[in-house]
Amino acid sequence: MVTGAETRASDSTRIAANHYGTPDEIVSVAAFLPGRKVACFSGVTTPIDGAFMSSGVIKRNMNPKLPC
């Protein structure tokens, strides 16, 4: 049986950032977004996930037969 720690370790190798985001990384993005330099970001949902969603990990976990 795969444990949560094994799953996290396996999944993190498929994330572009190679790790799950830390609280400090999340705070950095949250502090950056309301600034004047990003005024063009309006009405946009910005995922802070280290490219996790685009990595396909969710699809593979739901269907392990998919190729890595």
N, C-alpha and C positions, 0 to 999 in steps of 0.2 A: 504494500500500500504506500502511495506517495504521500508524504507529509506536507504541511503548509510550507515549512522551510525549504523542502526539496523543490516544491512548485515555484516558490519565489526565486530560488537560485536558478532554476531552469528558465523561467520566464525572463529574468533580468538579462540573460545572455541574448535575448531576442529584441530587447528594447534598444533603440538607437543610442541612448545615453548610457547603456550598460548597467543601469541601476535604477531602482525606484527613487522618485524624488524625495529629497529630505525636507523637513519643515523650513529650513533656511532658504532652500531654493523656491519653495512655494511663496514665502514671504517676499522674496526678491521680485518675483513676477507681480504679486499683488501690489507692491509698492511702486513698481514701474508703470503699471497701466493707467493710473489716474494722472500721470505727468503730462506736461504740455507737449513733449516730444512725440507722443503717441495719440494726438488729438484725432487722427484719422481712424482710430479704432473706436467706432461708435456703433452700438447695437450688434456687436459681434460676440459670439461665444468663443472663447479662446481656451482650448484644452491645454492643461499644464500636465502633460503625461509622459514627457521624454520620448515622444513618438510611439508610445505603447499601443494606442489604438490602430495606428497604421502598420504595426508590426505583424498583425494577424494572429497574435497569441490567443485572443478570445476565440476566434474561429477554430483554431487547433485544439484548444481545451474542450470546446463543445463537440468537436468531431476529430478525435485522435487519429483517424485514418488519413487525414489530409497530410500532404507532404510538408516537411518543415521548410 
